[in-house]
Amino acid sequence: MSTGKIAKIVLGIVLALAGLWLVLPAGICGIEGILSCKSMWRELWTVVQGIVPLALIGIGAMLIWVEAEELIMSKKK
């Protein structure tokens, strides 16, 4: 593996952990109870429920756009 790929993996891990830490309410759970804190997982689930529909709409719109462009390009040939 190249150094660039390893750096990207480490960056991804750091970003994922930072995101989870931001979801964690500071007053409810201490460092010791990070995995047993039920509030964190409820808040994370709420975030996932909000992001997934928007991501599906965006991906669907991009697929429609790409396929429409391919149809236009194939008709021009």
C-alpha positions as CSV (number, residue, x, y, z in Angstrom):
1,M,0.0,0.0,0.0
2,S,1.2,3.5,-0.7
3,T,1.6,6.1,2.0
4,G,-1.2,8.2,0.5
5,K,-3.7,5.4,0.8
6,I,-2.8,4.7,4.4
7,A,-3.1,8.4,5.2
8,K,-6.5,8.6,3.7
9,I,-7.6,5.5,5.7
10,V,-6.3,7.1,8.9
11,L,-8.0,10.4,8.1
12,G,-11.3,8.5,7.5
13,I,-11.0,6.8,10.9
14,V,-10.2,10.1,12.6
15,L,-13.2,11.8,10.9
16,A,-15.6,9.0,11.8
17,L,-14.5,9.0,15.4
18,A,-14.8,12.8,15.6
19,G,-18.3,12.6,14.2
20,L,-19.3,10.0,16.8
21,W,-17.7,12.2,19.5
22,L,-19.8,15.2,18.3
23,V,-23.0,13.2,18.5
24,L,-22.2,12.1,22.1
25,P,-23.8,14.4,24.6
26,A,-21.0,15.5,27.0
27,G,-23.1,15.8,30.1
28,I,-24.7,12.4,29.9
29,C,-21.8,10.0,29.3
30,G,-18.3,10.0,30.5
31,I,-15.3,8.5,28.7
32,E,-15.8,5.2,30.5
33,G,-19.4,4.8,29.4
34,I,-19.0,5.7,25.7
35,L,-20.2,2.3,24.5
36,S,-23.0,1.9,27.0
37,C,-24.5,5.3,26.5
38,K,-27.9,4.8,25.0
39,S,-28.5,8.5,24.2
40,M,-25.6,8.6,21.8
41,W,-27.0,5.7,19.7
42,R,-30.5,7.3,19.6
43,E,-29.0,10.6,18.4
44,L,-26.9,8.8,15.8
45,W,-30.0,7.0,14.5
46,T,-31.8,10.3,14.2
47,V,-28.9,11.7,12.1
48,V,-28.9,8.6,9.9
49,Q,-32.6,8.8,9.4
50,G,-32.2,12.4,8.2
51,I,-29.2,11.8,5.9
52,V,-30.2,8.6,4.1
53,P,-33.3,10.0,2.3
54,L,-31.3,13.0,1.2
55,A,-28.5,10.9,0.0
56,L,-30.9,8.6,-2.0
57,I,-32.5,11.7,-3.6
58,G,-29.1,13.0,-4.5
59,I,-27.8,9.7,-5.9
60,G,-31.0,9.2,-7.9
61,A,-30.8,12.7,-9.4
62,M,-27.1,12.1,-10.4
63,L,-28.0,8.8,-12.0
64,I,-30.8,10.4,-14.0
65,W,-28.5,13.2,-15.1
66,V,-25.7,10.9,-16.1
67,E,-28.0,8.6,-18.1
68,A,-29.8,11.5,-19.8
69,E,-26.4,12.9,-20.8
70,E,-25.4,9.5,-22.2
71,L,-28.6,9.4,-24.2
72,I,-28.0,12.8,-25.6
73,M,-24.4,12.0,-26.5
74,S,-25.5,8.7,-28.2
75,K,-28.1,10.5,-30.3
76,K,-25.5,13.1,-31.5
77,K,-23.3,10.4,-33.0
